[in-house]
Amino acid sequence: MVEYARAQAATQRLDNATFRVMDVLKPLTFPDNSFDLVNARFLVGLMPAAAWPKLLEECRRITRPGGIIRLTEFDEPGLTNSPAFEQWKAITFSATRKAGLMTAPDGRHFGITPVMSRLLIDAGFEKLDRKAHVIDFSAWTEAHETMYQNCMVAFKLVQPFIAKMGIATQEKLDERYQQMLIEMMLKDFYGLWYYLTVWGQKPY
């Protein structure tokens, strides 16, 4: 991803863009008050529930006074009329719950969007605001092909994690995966993906 980002920056002649790899579960190697904007998105699939406060504490440290932190997260990778897609989500959330990642009390989705504002407030940010987004990736829409490709990659990459958690056998995962891809290509496939952006300001 970093090499891809560097290539994109070079293509667009963004000479002031740099990219570094760090572990968000450890202290970030940036000085205090480094950034006007700290933007983080789609971390919920890798962040242990207990690690969010420490991460946001680090984000507050590296944001300058008056600077902005912006979080964008989702609770599930889409609502669809595909039985295989919905079954795959259930399997995935069983694995994330078992691994200690953020999960709703009933285990049916991540449960991150309702608590994002509270997390920012607890981290010391103020003047919060939010904006909801939706992508229609039904079969006839412009977003369908891109979302199909995203799902094809993401649901393949998550398989070793699910198998490691002992939620399903590789045979069952392969079967559900192939069926999901088939159902996503049907002419009557419907899908909506909702996500939320919440942002706040570090006090002066």
ZAFI-355657 format. One line per field, with one value per atom (N, C-alpha, C, O): x, y, z; residue number from 1; atom name. Coordinates in steps of 0.001 Angstrom, whole numbers. Example, Ala and Ser with C-alpha at 12.3 -4.5 7.8 and 13.67 -1.06 7.14 Angstrom:
<recs>
xx 13190; 12300; 13200; 14236; 12850; 13670; 12900; 13409
yy -5690; -4500; -3300; -3319; -2250; -1060; 30; 1138
zz 7800; 7800; 7800; 8465; 7080; 7140; 7870; 8039
gupa 1; 1; 1; 1; 2; 2; 2; 2
torlo N; CA; C; O; N; CA; C; O
</recs>
This chain:
<recs>
xx 821; 0; 860; 530; 1961; 2835; 3502; 3610; 3949; 4561; 3554; 3902; 2315; 1253; 1034; 897; 1002; 803; 1954; 1733; 3167; 4316; 4237; 4568; 3798; 3650; 2581; 2753; 1474; 414; 903; 602; 1654; 2181; 3143; 3125; 3989; 4941; 4213; 4582; 3177; 2402; 1753; 1677; 1289; 621; 1586; 1166; 2890; 3946; 3732; 3909; 3349; 3180; 4495; 4665; 5413; 6757; 6793; 7780; 5721; 5709; 4999; 4732; 4690; 4020; 5047; 5817; 5048; 5920; 5084; 4003; 5584; 4834; 5756; 6895; 5232; 5990; 5091; 3872; 5694; 4959; 5223; 6373; 4145; 4261; 3201; 2252; 3376; 2426; 1508; 1966; 212; -709; -953; -1552; -508; -659; 517; 560; 1472; 2630; 2719; 2075; 3506; 3663; 4150; 5027; 3569; 3925; 5202; 5387; 6082; 7385; 7319; 8080; 6405; 6297; 6430; 6018; 6999; 7066; 5684; 4728; 5586; 4340; 3942; 4801; 2632; 2105; 2641; 3035; 2653; 3240; 2277; 2711; 963; 57; -1155; -1698; -1566; -2821; -4014; -5078; -3840; -4911; -4368; -3378; -5006; -4732; -5976; -7050; -5833; -6955; -6756; -5744; -7715; -7617; -8913; -9995; -8817; -10035; -9911; -8849; -11030; -11179; -10124; -9506; -9935; -9021; -9709; -9040; -11032; -11773; -11478; -11561; -11138; -10875; -9571; -9325; -8722; -7440; -7174; -6201; -8038; -7807; -8504; -9728; -7766; -8435; -9286; -8903; -10419; -11336; -10643; -10885; -9780; -9124; -8034; -7547; -7637; -6514; -6928; -6071; -8218; -8665; -8274; -7760; -8486; -8119; -6645; -6313; -5755; -4325; -3982; -3175; -4580; -4321; -4756; -4015; -5942; -6439; -5653; -5541; -5115; -4210; -2966; -2491; -2442; -1293; -1664; -888; -2835; -3284; -3404; -3043; -3899; -4005; -2621; -2419; -1676; -316; 326; 996; 120; 806; 18; 515; -1211; -2008; -1688; -1621; -1492; -1195; -2443; -3551; -2307; -3475; -4300; -3755; -5592; -6462; -6557; -7356; -5741; -5777; -6952; -7661; -7141; -8317; -7903; -6918; -8677; -8597; -9899; -10981; -9777; -10954; -10912; -9950; -11975; -12103; -13220; -14296; -12968; -14002; -14028; -13021; -15191; -15307; -16649; -17554; -16760; -17993; -18276; -17367; -19533; -19904; -19992; -19858; -20213; -20240; -19937; -20169; -19422; -18981; -20111; -19881; -21319; -22443; -23650; -23529; -24822; -26085; -26550; -26703; -26774; -27075; -28247; -28736; -28683; -29682; -29037; -29719; -27732; -26991; -26883; -26236; -27495; -27370; -25922; -25548; -25105; -23709; -22918; -22076; -23183; -22520; -22862; -21983; -24142; -24572; -24028; -23694; -23936; -23351; -21866; -21336; -21204; -19776; -19549; -18601; -20416; -20304; -20444; -19684; -21403; -21618; -20378; -19984; -19773; -18554; -17436; -16724; -17290; -16223; -16392; -15422; -17622; -17833; -17677; -17313; -17944; -17658; -16163; -15748; -15352; -13895; -13378; -12525; -13895; -13414; -13788; -13016; -14970; -15395; -14487; -14088; -14167; -13311; -11900; -11219; -11461; -10108; -10002; -8905; -11126; -11093; -11123; -10817; -11491; -11637; -12983; -13847; -13153; -14404; -15570; -15565; -16552; -17732; -18935; -18828; -20089; -21325; -21689; -21239; -22494; -22847; -23446; -23220; -24219; -24821; -23907; -24263; -22721; -21749; -22101; -21497; -23078; -23533; -22867; -23056; -22086; -21333; -20249; -20152; -19429; -18308; -18768; -18147; -19837; -20310; -19435; -19438; -18678; -17767; -18444; -18143; -19356; -19871; -20630; -20525; -21387; -22075; -21136; -21518; -19916; -19021; -17914; -17106; -17855; -16753; -16708; -15636; -17855; -17875; -17386; -16604; -17840; -17417; -15913; -15260; -15364; -13921; -13144; -12133; -13612; -12922; -13070; -12115; -14240; -14447; -13542; -12892; -13507; -12675; -11192; -10407; -10809; -9411; -9081; -7930; -10076; -9814; -10103; -9704; -10791; -11146; -12497; -13316; -12724; -13952; -14486; -13869; -15640; -16290; -16498; -16150; -17064; -17247; -18342; -19306; -18162; -19176; -19085; -18138; -20066; -20092; -20805; -21589; -20520; -21189; -21308; -20332; -22514; -22753; -22594; -22842; -22182; -21972; -22617; -22793; -22962; -23477; -22996; -22967; -22620; -22261; -23245; -23379; -23926; -24805; -23959; -23501; -23749; -22964; -23814; -23331; -25093; -25974; -25462; -24619; -25970; -25399; -25303; -24372; -26236; -26286; -25602; -25643; -24968; -24420; -22964; -22275; -22521; -21140; -20152; -19039; -20550; -19644; -19547; -18707; -20384; -20453; -19132; -18677; -18510; -17287; -16174; -15465; -16018; -14977; -15228; -14306; -16468; -16784; -16651; -16239; -17001; -16831; -15353; -15013; -14480; -13042; -12547; -11735; -13036; -12649; -13039; -12245; -14275; -14753; -13980; -13673; -13669; -12936; -11571; -11133; -10907; -9600; -9747; -9092; -10622; -10735; -11204; -10659; -12213; -12746; -11811; -11925; -10900; -9864; -8769; -8318; -8344; -7253; -7618; -6742; -8922; -9340; -9495; -9655; -9450; -9684; -8705; -9147; -7390; -6474; -6784; -6651; -7198; -7564; -8771; -8781; -9797; -11002; -10683; -11160; -9863; -9482; -8679; -8864; -7787; -6974; -7842; -7530; -8937; -9850; -10729; -11478; -10643; -11396; -12881; -13672; -13276; -14694; -15239; -16395; -14405; -14859; -13666; -12536; -13920; -12860; -12546; -13361; -11364; -10987; -11935; -12239; -12396; -13339; -14637; -15162; -15149; -16373; -16152; -17016; -15004; -14692; -14613; -15144; -13953; -13838; -15217; -15503; -16054; -17402; -18229; -18857; -18227; -18983; -18424; -19174; -17118; -16462; -16870; -17256; -16787; -17156; -18629; -18988; -19486; -20917; -21218; -22085; -20496; -20680; -20334; -21076; -19213; -18809; -19834; -20116; -20382; -21418; -22648; -23180; -23102; -24319; -24126; -25076; -22917; -22666; -22735; -22932; -22575; -22609; -23996; -24180; -24967; -26322; -26938; -26620; -27815; -28413; -29299; -29490; -29842; -30716; -30004; -30656; -28667; -27908; -28073; -27892; -28418; -28541; -27518; -27294; -26901; -25963; -25785; -25633; -25804; -25514; -24452; -24504; -23482; -22427; -22480; -22282; -22748; -22831; -21558; -21031; -21079; -19979; -20109; -20883; -19343; -19509; -18164; -17178; -18136; -16966; -17306; -18322; -16440; -16581; -15261; -14191; -15335; -14109; -14248; -15350; -13100; -13072; -11775; -10832; -11739; -10604; -9855; -10456; -8532; -7715; -7757; -7514; -8057; -8149; -6848; -5762; -6970; -5784; -5161; -4151
yy -1208; 0; 1264; 2249; 1227; 2403; 2622; 3754; 1533; 1676; 2202; 3004; 1751; 2245; 3736; 4507; 4141; 5554; 6402; 7500; 5908; 6653; 6810; 7864; 5754; 5831; 6839; 7598; 6846; 7813; 9245; 10136; 9460; 10792; 11243; 12400; 10314; 10663; 11002; 11952; 10230; 10481; 11860; 12549; 12256; 13549; 14676; 15806; 14353; 15329; 16012; 17222; 15207; 15707; 15514; 14546; 16442; 16300; 16454; 16083; 17002; 17208; 16083; 16214; 14995; 13855; 12770; 12353; 12322; 11217; 10151; 10440; 8929; 7793; 6954; 6662; 6574; 5754; 4670; 4833; 3570; 2455; 2432; 2464; 2376; 2272; 1310; 967; 887; 9; 886; 1511; 939; 1810; 1326; 2048; 136; -368; 29; -323; 768; 1242; 2759; 3340; 3417; 4869; 5253; 4601; 6317; 6784; 7607; 8401; 7411; 8078; 9442; 9723; 10279; 11668; 12561; 12173; 13751; 14690; 15187; 15066; 15746; 16367; 17493; 18155; 17706; 18853; 18913; 19978; 17767; 17698; 18044; 18526; 17808; 17828; 18719; 18811; 19373; 20132; 19186; 19479; 18062; 17086; 15680; 15314; 14898; 13465; 12749; 12866; 12016; 11351; 9839; 9311; 9156; 7698; 7079; 7553; 6032; 5418; 3907; 3362; 3250; 1808; 1032; 96; 1440; 736; -355; -1185; -365; -1216; -2697; -3468; -3107; -4516; -5025; -6231; -4113; -4550; -4042; -4451; -3147; -2551; -3339; -3460; -3881; -4455; -3398; -2229; -3793; -2832; -2009; -808; -2658; -1969; -1009; -219; -1057; -244; 1126; 1985; 1347; 2621; 3822; 4793; 3817; 4995; 5365; 6547; 4373; 4650; 5231; 6156; 4705; 5250; 6707; 7546; 7012; 8380; 9322; 10514; 8796; 9587; 9965; 11098; 9030; 9306; 10310; 11215; 10146; 11084; 12491; 13462; 12606; 13927; 14514; 15715; 13686; 14161; 14757; 15787; 14111; 14564; 15622; 16160; 15929; 16981; 18311; 18386; 19351; 20661; 21227; 20830; 22136; 22802; 23484; 24207; 23254; 23768; 22865; 23118; 21802; 20857; 19900; 19857; 19142; 18280; 16812; 16456; 15969; 14530; 14104; 14553; 13230; 12772; 11249; 10671; 10618; 9160; 8793; 9390; 7821; 7274; 5765; 5087; 5240; 3813; 3271; 4031; 1958; 1289; 137; -391; -246; -1354; -2686; -3743; -2641; -3866; -3505; -2370; -4455; -4154; -4129; -4415; -3795; -3695; -4469; -5465; -3987; -4703; -5140; -4308; -6421; -6941; -7917; -8287; -8323; -9379; -10711; -11628; -10814; -12043; -12900; -12480; -14089; -14960; -15299; -15336; -15546; -15916; -14744; -14934; -13529; -12333; -12152; -11881; -12304; -12128; -13235; -12978; -14462; -15554; -15299; -15592; -14747; -14454; -13406; -13510; -12400; -11387; -12014; -11684; -12906; -13549; -14328; -14280; -15036; -15785; -14838; -15092; -13744; -12775; -12146; -12020; -11750; -11103; -12083; -11676; -13342; -14340; -14399; -14537; -14293; -14329; -13067; -13147; -11893; -10649; -10579; -10092; -11067; -11076; -11978; -11618; -13132; -14078; -13527; -13837; -12701; -12135; -10896; -10375; -10416; -9252; -7928; -6886; -7960; -6721; -6088; -6729; -4837; -4141; -4892; -5152; -5233; -5937; -5507; -5299; -5373; -5029; -6116; -7253; -5788; -6776; -8058; -9138; -7946; -9152; -9845; -10889; -9265; -9886; -9845; -10564; -9008; -9010; -7960; -7953; -7065; -6062; -5502; -5900; -4578; -4065; -3223; -3273; -2459; -1628; -426; 84; 42; 1165; 2523; 3468; 2639; 3973; 4637; 5855; 3910; 4588; 5160; 6078; 4634; 5048; 5991; 6418; 6329; 7158; 8530; 8998; 9169; 10488; 10408; 11253; 9398; 9241; 9016; 9547; 8227; 7981; 9275; 9492; 10143; 11415; 12350; 13029; 12388; 13219; 12755; 13569; 11452; 10912; 11173; 11259; 11301; 11575; 13061; 13450; 13897; 15306; 16214; 17379; 15713; 16546; 17211; 16710; 18339; 19097; 19578; 19347; 20251; 20781; 19676; 19833; 18569; 17413; 17652; 18379; 17021; 16997; 15660; 14902; 15364; 14049; 14133; 15049; 13160; 13067; 11602; 10854; 11198; 9818; 9729; 10698; 8567; 8329; 6999; 6116; 6871; 5596; 5380; 6308; 4142; 3742; 2667; 1636; 2907; 1902; 1078; 1593; -196; -1060; -2203; -3315; -1893; -2856; -3150; -2422; -4208; -4750; -3743; -3816; -2810; -1897; -556; 332; -400; 901; 1046; 69; 2300; 2596; 2016; 1641; 1940; 1472; -53; -578; -761; -2217; -2907; -3720; -2607; -3308; -3068; -4000; -1825; -1518; -2248; -2825; -2224; -2903; -4420; -5106; -4929; -6360; -6738; -7726; -5939; -6202; -6075; -6882; -5060; -4886; -6099; -6598; -6566; -7732; -8989; -9816; -9129; -10298; -10383; -11469; -9246; -9222; -9329; -10153; -8482; -8424; -9742; -10195; -10358; -11595; -12783; -13802; -12650; -13672; -13488; -14459; -12236; -11975; -12280; -12581; -12206; -12427; -13911; -14272; -14761; -16191; -16824; -17562; -16570; -17190; -16788; -17603; -15532; -15063; -15828; -16255; -16005; -16710; -18173; -18721; -18789; -20179; -20298; -21248; -19335; -19350; -19255; -19855; -18498; -18352; -19588; -19671; -20553; -21796; -21648; -22459; -20624; -20365; -21238; -21657; -21514; -22310; -22994; -22515; -24108; -24809; -24072; -23292; -24322; -23698; -24120; -23330; -25353; -25835; -25032; -24643; -24787; -24010; -22567; -21968; -22007; -20634; -20496; -19546; -21440; -21399; -21494; -20795; -22355; -22539; -21262; -20830; -20664; -19428; -18286; -17473; -18244; -17185; -17245; -16230; -18416; -18571; -18268; -17633; -18717; -18455; -16960; -16438; -16278; -14834; -14106; -13226; -14472; -13830; -14071; -13178; -15268; -15585; -14720; -14130; -14642; -13886; -12388; -11693; -11881; -10455; -10093; -8928; -11073; -10811; -11002; -10786; -11400; -11564; -10200; -9196; -10180; -8921; -8283; -7066; -9090; -8535; -8410; -8415; -8296; -8092; -6652; -5707; -6500; -5183; -5068; -6024; -3897; -3693; -2227; -1390; -1916; -574; -681; -1574; 240; 266; 1617; 2659; 1589; 2805; 2964; 1994; 4194; 4469; 5888; 6693; 6182; 7433; 8105; 7453; 9431; 10242; 11132; 11826; 11100; 11960; 12695; 12092; 13990; 14746; 15708; 16115; 16064; 16985; 17763; 17448; 18782; 19702; 19534; 19368; 19582; 19593; 21006; 21971; 21150; 22494; 23268; 22688; 24580; 25443; 25479; 26152
zz 0; 0; 0; -662; 746; 789; -563; -1034; -1183; -2510; -3527; -4394; -3422; -4302; -4066; -5016; -2788; -2461; -2984; -3496; -2860; -3380; -4890; -5434; -5562; -7016; -7407; -8361; -6664; -6937; -6719; -7513; -5644; -5366; -6452; -6871; -6908; -7970; -9260; -9950; -9592; -10807; -10768; -11785; -9589; -9432; -9054; -8806; -9015; -8710; -7360; -7219; -6379; -5019; -4272; -3532; -4474; -3914; -2401; -1766; -1810; -359; 382; 1577; -287; 351; 673; -193; 1923; 2323; 3023; 3535; 3044; 3588; 4460; 4096; 5623; 6550; 7124; 7191; 7534; 8127; 9626; 10065; 10409; 11859; 12380; 11675; 13611; 14293; 15144; 16101; 14802; 15532; 16959; 17756; 17290; 18643; 19538; 20717; 18960; 19712; 19588; 18714; 20449; 20322; 18922; 18355; 18379; 17039; 17114; 18036; 16138; 16179; 15497; 14571; 15965; 15534; 16760; 17854; 16592; 17721; 18114; 17347; 19310; 19757; 18806; 18222; 18655; 17907; 16470; 15994; 15787; 14445; 13318; 12272; 13506; 12368; 12582; 13683; 11499; 11497; 11418; 11962; 10746; 10563; 10731; 10098; 11573; 11687; 11182; 11774; 10101; 9452; 9542; 9081; 10133; 10269; 9778; 10122; 8983; 8491; 8402; 8100; 8674; 8535; 9333; 8826; 10582; 11474; 12274; 12890; 12275; 13198; 13003; 13959; 11796; 11537; 12117; 12125; 12608; 13161; 14573; 15206; 15073; 16388; 17489; 17461; 18458; 19629; 20315; 20366; 20835; 21456; 22530; 22655; 23307; 24417; 23968; 24776; 22689; 22212; 21692; 21480; 21482; 20922; 21779; 21224; 23099; 23888; 23771; 23677; 23776; 23678; 22311; 22220; 21253; 19919; 19837; 19326; 20332; 20250; 21154; 20865; 22236; 23074; 22275; 22364; 21503; 20638; 19546; 19240; 18971; 17940; 18511; 17846; 19715; 20356; 20586; 20403; 20984; 21242; 19988; 20062; 18836; 17619; 16852; 15863; 17295; 16664; 17335; 18562; 16548; 17132; 17805; 17444; 18765; 19342; 18247; 17413; 18253; 17204; 15990; 15089; 15957; 14841; 14939; 15944; 13885; 13750; 13686; 13038; 14372; 14153; 13496; 13876; 12502; 11759; 11648; 11143; 12132; 12063; 11096; 11128; 10245; 9367; 9563; 9356; 9965; 10260; 9783; 9439; 9768; 9360; 10310; 10951; 10394; 11265; 10534; 11149; 9243; 8441; 6994; 6579; 6223; 4864; 3837; 2662; 4263; 3345; 3833; 4545; 3430; 3620; 2246; 1352; 2064; 738; 781; 1848; -415; -531; -909; -1367; -717; -1014; 242; 1202; 274; 1443; 1779; 2951; 757; 1006; 1578; 2456; 1085; 1602; 3077; 3895; 3413; 4796; 5700; 6856; 5184; 5958; 6196; 7268; 5178; 5313; 6398; 7177; 6448; 7490; 8874; 9784; 9035; 10335; 10769; 11934; 9837; 10128; 10549; 11521; 9804; 10078; 11455; 12203; 11797; 13086; 14253; 15356; 14021; 15059; 15343; 16493; 14282; 14442; 15126; 16010; 14721; 15328; 16809; 17635; 17124; 18536; 19364; 20472; 18832; 19536; 19708; 20685; 18746; 18789; 19667; 19868; 20192; 21061; 20327; 20906; 19050; 18300; 18637; 19236; 18253; 18527; 17893; 16690; 18691; 18203; 19026; 20235; 18360; 19055; 20063; 19924; 21075; 22109; 21552; 22097; 20455; 19889; 18884; 18336; 18638; 17754; 16283; 15488; 15896; 14509; 13648; 12431; 14251; 13487; 14401; 15561; 13888; 14683; 15872; 16934; 15715; 16813; 17101; 18221; 16103; 16317; 16113; 16841; 15133; 14809; 15965; 16109; 16795; 17892; 18951; 19677; 19051; 20141; 19692; 20517; 18401; 17899; 18570; 18953; 18711; 19348; 20785; 21223; 21523; 22910; 23012; 23911; 22085; 22083; 21904; 22573; 21000; 20771; 21971; 22348; 22562; 23745; 24889; 25545; 25117; 26183; 25938; 26883; 24655; 24314; 24417; 24219; 24725; 24941; 23770; 23784; 22752; 21608; 21845; 22614; 21182; 21373; 20033; 18993; 20058; 18857; 17827; 16657; 18266; 17390; 16363; 16603; 15221; 14180; 13472; 13687; 12625; 11977; 10637; 10388; 9779; 8488; 8106; 8159; 7721; 7279; 5758; 5040; 5284; 3857; 3474; 4314; 2216; 1717; 291; -517; -6; -1368; -1802; -1143; -2901; -3505; -4468; -5488; -4154; -5030; -5596; -5809; -5831; -6495; -7901; -8425; -8503; -9738; -10877; -11679; -10966; -12112; -11853; -12704; -10672; -10315; -10741; -11036; -10761; -11128; -10118; -10486; -8857; -7805; -7730; -6999; -8466; -8298; -8586; -7780; -9706; -10093; -9077; -8699; -8637; -7658; -6341; -5765; -5867; -4614; -4754; -3818; -5924; -6176; -6041; -5390; -6664; -6581; -5142; -4688; -4422; -3022; -2183; -1385; -2374; -1620; -1996; -1138; -3272; -3736; -3042; -2664; -2878; -2215; -697; -58; -124; 1339; 1942; 2949; 1330; 1889; 1667; 2347; 725; 561; 1615; 2224; 1827; 2766; 4206; 5016; 4542; 5925; 6254; 7420; 5250; 5479; 6465; 7346; 6362; 7342; 8781; 9695; 8988; 10323; 10850; 12005; 10001; 10422; 10750; 11743; 9891; 10136; 11432; 12193; 11684; 12900; 14146; 15175; 14051; 15190; 15377; 16351; 14448; 14568; 14316; 14796; 13570; 13310; 12195; 12236; 11194; 10050; 9408; 9508; 8752; 8036; 6742; 6247; 6200; 4938; 3821; 2927; 3875; 2855; 2888; 1845; 4093; 4219; 3792; 3151; 4141; 3750; 2234; 1661; 1599; 134; -519; -1491; 20; -529; -405; -1372; 774; 985; 131; -411; 24; -745; -2213; -2793; -2807; -4211; -4435; -5427; -3523; -3660; -3544; -4245; -2655; -2507; -3810; -4247; -4425; -5671; -6776; -7575; -6816; -7814; -7585; -8526; -6338; -6037; -6249; -6610; -6032; -6266; -7748; -8094; -8615; -10061; -10664; -11862; -9860; -10372; -10696; -10059; -11687; -12133; -11073; -11076; -10169; -9125; -7780; -6736; -7793; -6552; -6077; -6845; -4805; -4182; -3052; -2309; -2931; -1831; -1492; -2382; -209; 290; 1374; 2219; 1344; 2363; 3061; 2436; 4363; 5163; 5993; 6538; 6079; 6987; 7525; 7008; 8568; 9299; 9523; 9867; 9319; 9646; 10840; 10845; 11847; 13020; 13212; 13126; 13471; 13670; 14839; 15206; 15416; 16536; 16556; 15830; 17395; 17457; 18774; 19835; 18680; 19890; 20475; 19750; 21763; 22349; 22242; 22247; 22146; 22140; 23524; 23729
gupa 1; 1; 1; 1; 2; 2; 2; 2; 3; 3; 3; 3; 4; 4; 4; 4; 5; 5; 5; 5; 6; 6; 6; 6; 7; 7; 7; 7; 8; 8; 8; 8; 9; 9; 9; 9; 10; 10; 10; 10; 11; 11; 11; 11; 12; 12; 12; 12; 13; 13; 13; 13; 14; 14; 14; 14; 15; 15; 15; 15; 16; 16; 16; 16; 17; 17; 17; 17; 18; 18; 18; 18; 19; 19; 19; 19; 20; 20; 20; 20; 21; 21; 21; 21; 22; 22; 22; 22; 23; 23; 23; 23; 24; 24; 24; 24; 25; 25; 25; 25; 26; 26; 26; 26; 27; 27; 27; 27; 28; 28; 28; 28; 29; 29; 29; 29; 30; 30; 30; 30; 31; 31; 31; 31; 32; 32; 32; 32; 33; 33; 33; 33; 34; 34; 34; 34; 35; 35; 35; 35; 36; 36; 36; 36; 37; 37; 37; 37; 38; 38; 38; 38; 39; 39; 39; 39; 40; 40; 40; 40; 41; 41; 41; 41; 42; 42; 42; 42; 43; 43; 43; 43; 44; 44; 44; 44; 45; 45; 45; 45; 46; 46; 46; 46; 47; 47; 47; 47; 48; 48; 48; 48; 49; 49; 49; 49; 50; 50; 50; 50; 51; 51; 51; 51; 52; 52; 52; 52; 53; 53; 53; 53; 54; 54; 54; 54; 55; 55; 55; 55; 56; 56; 56; 56; 57; 57; 57; 57; 58; 58; 58; 58; 59; 59; 59; 59; 60; 60; 60; 60; 61; 61; 61; 61; 62; 62; 62; 62; 63; 63; 63; 63; 64; 64; 64; 64; 65; 65; 65; 65; 66; 66; 66; 66; 67; 67; 67; 67; 68; 68; 68; 68; 69; 69; 69; 69; 70; 70; 70; 70; 71; 71; 71; 71; 72; 72; 72; 72; 73; 73; 73; 73; 74; 74; 74; 74; 75; 75; 75; 75; 76; 76; 76; 76; 77; 77; 77; 77; 78; 78; 78; 78; 79; 79; 79; 79; 80; 80; 80; 80; 81; 81; 81; 81; 82; 82; 82; 82; 83; 83; 83; 83; 84; 84; 84; 84; 85; 85; 85; 85; 86; 86; 86; 86; 87; 87; 87; 87; 88; 88; 88; 88; 89; 89; 89; 89; 90; 90; 90; 90; 91; 91; 91; 91; 92; 92; 92; 92; 93; 93; 93; 93; 94; 94; 94; 94; 95; 95; 95; 95; 96; 96; 96; 96; 97; 97; 97; 97; 98; 98; 98; 98; 99; 99; 99; 99; 100; 100; 100; 100; 101; 101; 101; 101; 102; 102; 102; 102; 103; 103; 103; 103; 104; 104; 104; 104; 105; 105; 105; 105; 106; 106; 106; 106; 107; 107; 107; 107; 108; 108; 108; 108; 109; 109; 109; 109; 110; 110; 110; 110; 111; 111; 111; 111; 112; 112; 112; 112; 113; 113; 113; 113; 114; 114; 114; 114; 115; 115; 115; 115; 116; 116; 116; 116; 117; 117; 117; 117; 118; 118; 118; 118; 119; 119; 119; 119; 120; 120; 120; 120; 121; 121; 121; 121; 122; 122; 122; 122; 123; 123; 123; 123; 124; 124; 124; 124; 125; 125; 125; 125; 126; 126; 126; 126; 127; 127; 127; 127; 128; 128; 128; 128; 129; 129; 129; 129; 130; 130; 130; 130; 131; 131; 131; 131; 132; 132; 132; 132; 133; 133; 133; 133; 134; 134; 134; 134; 135; 135; 135; 135; 136; 136; 136; 136; 137; 137; 137; 137; 138; 138; 138; 138; 139; 139; 139; 139; 140; 140; 140; 140; 141; 141; 141; 141; 142; 142; 142; 142; 143; 143; 143; 143; 144; 144; 144; 144; 145; 145; 145; 145; 146; 146; 146; 146; 147; 147; 147; 147; 148; 148; 148; 148; 149; 149; 149; 149; 150; 150; 150; 150; 151; 151; 151; 151; 152; 152; 152; 152; 153; 153; 153; 153; 154; 154; 154; 154; 155; 155; 155; 155; 156; 156; 156; 156; 157; 157; 157; 157; 158; 158; 158; 158; 159; 159; 159; 159; 160; 160; 160; 160; 161; 161; 161; 161; 162; 162; 162; 162; 163; 163; 163; 163; 164; 164; 164; 164; 165; 165; 165; 165; 166; 166; 166; 166; 167; 167; 167; 167; 168; 168; 168; 168; 169; 169; 169; 169; 170; 170; 170; 170; 171; 171; 171; 171; 172; 172; 172; 172; 173; 173; 173; 173; 174; 174; 174; 174; 175; 175; 175; 175; 176; 176; 176; 176; 177; 177; 177; 177; 178; 178; 178; 178; 179; 179; 179; 179; 180; 180; 180; 180; 181; 181; 181; 181; 182; 182; 182; 182; 183; 183; 183; 183; 184; 184; 184; 184; 185; 185; 185; 185; 186; 186; 186; 186; 187; 187; 187; 187; 188; 188; 188; 188; 189; 189; 189; 189; 190; 190; 190; 190; 191; 191; 191; 191; 192; 192; 192; 192; 193; 193; 193; 193; 194; 194; 194; 194; 195; 195; 195; 195; 196; 196; 196; 196; 197; 197; 197; 197; 198; 198; 198; 198; 199; 199; 199; 199; 200; 200; 200; 200; 201; 201; 201; 201; 202; 202; 202; 202; 203; 203; 203; 203; 204; 204; 204; 204
torlo N; CA; C; O; N; CA; C; O; N; CA; C; O; N; CA; C; O; N; CA; C; O; N; CA; C; O; N; CA; C; O; N; CA; C; O; N; CA; C; O; N; CA; C; O; N; CA; C; O; N; CA; C; O; N; CA; C; O; N; CA; C; O; N; CA; C; O; N; CA; C; O; N; CA; C; O; N; CA; C; O; N; CA; C; O; N; CA; C; O; N; CA; C; O; N; CA; C; O; N; CA; C; O; N; CA; C; O; N; CA; C; O; N; CA; C; O; N; CA; C; O; N; CA; C; O; N; CA; C; O; N; CA; C; O; N; CA; C; O; N; CA; C; O; N; CA; C; O; N; CA; C; O; N; CA; C; O; N; CA; C; O; N; CA; C; O; N; CA; C; O; N; CA; C; O; N; CA; C; O; N; CA; C; O; N; CA; C; O; N; CA; C; O; N; CA; C; O; N; CA; C; O; N; CA; C; O; N; CA; C; O; N; CA; C; O; N; CA; C; O; N; CA; C; O; N; CA; C; O; N; CA; C; O; N; CA; C; O; N; CA; C; O; N; CA; C; O; N; CA; C; O; N; CA; C; O; N; CA; C; O; N; CA; C; O; N; CA; C; O; N; CA; C; O; N; CA; C; O; N; CA; C; O; N; CA; C; O; N; CA; C; O; N; CA; C; O; N; CA; C; O; N; CA; C; O; N; CA; C; O; N; CA; C; O; N; CA; C; O; N; CA; C; O; N; CA; C; O; N; CA; C; O; N; CA; C; O; N; CA; C; O; N; CA; C; O; N; CA; C; O; N; CA; C; O; N; CA; C; O; N; CA; C; O; N; CA; C; O; N; CA; C; O; N; CA; C; O; N; CA; C; O; N; CA; C; O; N; CA; C; O; N; CA; C; O; N; CA; C; O; N; CA; C; O; N; CA; C; O; N; CA; C; O; N; CA; C; O; N; CA; C; O; N; CA; C; O; N; CA; C; O; N; CA; C; O; N; CA; C; O; N; CA; C; O; N; CA; C; O; N; CA; C; O; N; CA; C; O; N; CA; C; O; N; CA; C; O; N; CA; C; O; N; CA; C; O; N; CA; C; O; N; CA; C; O; N; CA; C; O; N; CA; C; O; N; CA; C; O; N; CA; C; O; N; CA; C; O; N; CA; C; O; N; CA; C; O; N; CA; C; O; N; CA; C; O; N; CA; C; O; N; CA; C; O; N; CA; C; O; N; CA; C; O; N; CA; C; O; N; CA; C; O; N; CA; C; O; N; CA; C; O; N; CA; C; O; N; CA; C; O; N; CA; C; O; N; CA; C; O; N; CA; C; O; N; CA; C; O; N; CA; C; O; N; CA; C; O; N; CA; C; O; N; CA; C; O; N; CA; C; O; N; CA; C; O; N; CA; C; O; N; CA; C; O; N; CA; C; O; N; CA; C; O; N; CA; C; O; N; CA; C; O; N; CA; C; O; N; CA; C; O; N; CA; C; O; N; CA; C; O; N; CA; C; O; N; CA; C; O; N; CA; C; O; N; CA; C; O; N; CA; C; O; N; CA; C; O; N; CA; C; O; N; CA; C; O; N; CA; C; O; N; CA; C; O; N; CA; C; O; N; CA; C; O; N; CA; C; O; N; CA; C; O; N; CA; C; O; N; CA; C; O; N; CA; C; O; N; CA; C; O; N; CA; C; O; N; CA; C; O; N; CA; C; O; N; CA; C; O; N; CA; C; O; N; CA; C; O; N; CA; C; O; N; CA; C; O; N; CA; C; O; N; CA; C; O; N; CA; C; O; N; CA; C; O; N; CA; C; O; N; CA; C; O; N; CA; C; O; N; CA; C; O; N; CA; C; O; N; CA; C; O; N; CA; C; O; N; CA; C; O; N; CA; C; O; N; CA; C; O; N; CA; C; O; N; CA; C; O; N; CA; C; O; N; CA; C; O; N; CA; C; O; N; CA; C; O; N; CA; C; O; N; CA; C; O; N; CA; C; O; N; CA; C; O; N; CA; C; O; N; CA; C; O; N; CA; C; O; N; CA; C; O; N; CA; C; O; N; CA; C; O; N; CA; C; O
</recs>
